[in-house]
Amino acid sequence: MNAAIAPTVTLSNGVEMPRIGLGTWPMNDAEAAVGVEVALNSGYRLLDTAENYANERGVGEGIRKSGISRNEIFITTKFNRKWHSIEGVHAACEASLARLKVDYIDLLLIHWPNPDQDRYVEAFQGLMLLQKAGLVRAVGTSNFKPAHLQRLFDLGLVPQVNQIQFDPYHLRSDLVALHHSKGIVTEAWSPLGGSGNLLQDPIIAAIAERHACSAAQIVLRWHIQQDVIPLPRSLNPQRMAQNLDVFNLSLSEEEMKLLGGLERADPDMLDADQFGH
Ligand code: A2P
């Protein structure tokens, strides 16, 4: 119970967000209820869920079982394409609040831009109204590419966060540079490379051996040292705790460069111009 709590980053609107969080996909409600309680008791304070994961009820149950005050926890959720309108976003938010059984959301994201229906600008405008009404503390996007963000910028709209696939094999340098230039915090989904073989990479293994820690800890520390918020997912309590224990580790400039040189083409990478829900 006396686990270390991760430090926070300040979003552009002044809201404090933990520098690492728990990804909850593909936990079901029952798994999320257990996983979230364990994670909170091991020191996690940022939880990442989504309407599409169908586990918000379980996440809410895990929060209540943990006994940790609501205001110490940072909840992120996301909504699907059918809600991309001003009224739709309001309804999506109310539905998430009801499933989570909370009265505000810390960060609400447009899950995918779905440019084929071309309503993500309206969705963002809807988010800003929710923020004004106090139902959400911070607003953002997920899986937005530079062209999608540019449509928002053209209207003077800037998300506080853009959550993207980001790990040493998927660098997205242009997108991350754009985030920096606009004060947008980058969150990383599948920071450990998901079901790929990133954690078996020999360069990462060598760095891990040098620091007497795991490959996962090296990769997560690499995210944190460049101010990207990783959302590793694990159902395993030991790994959950290990993944949080990356704040006493320091990678050298040379190690950061080695990790930043591992990018490779991934034909299976989801393209937000083609994929969305
Ligand atoms: P498990 O749930 O068995 O721990 P990502 O966060 O990039 O999507 O990756 C998630 C995958 O990485 C899951 O399969 C998870 O498996 C595994 N994983 C999470 N943490 C660790 C860790 N510390 N060491 C090894 N594998 C891990």
Boltz pocket constraint, residues with backbone or C-beta under 6 A from the ligand:
constraints:
  - pocket:
      binder: B
      contacts: [[A, 23], [A, 189], [A, 190], [A, 191], [A, 192], [A, 193], [A, 194], [A, 195], [A, 199], [A, 214], [A, 216], [A, 217], [A, 231], [A, 232], [A, 233], [A, 234], [A, 235], [A, 236], [A, 239], [A, 240], [A, 242], [A, 243]]
      max_distance: 6.0
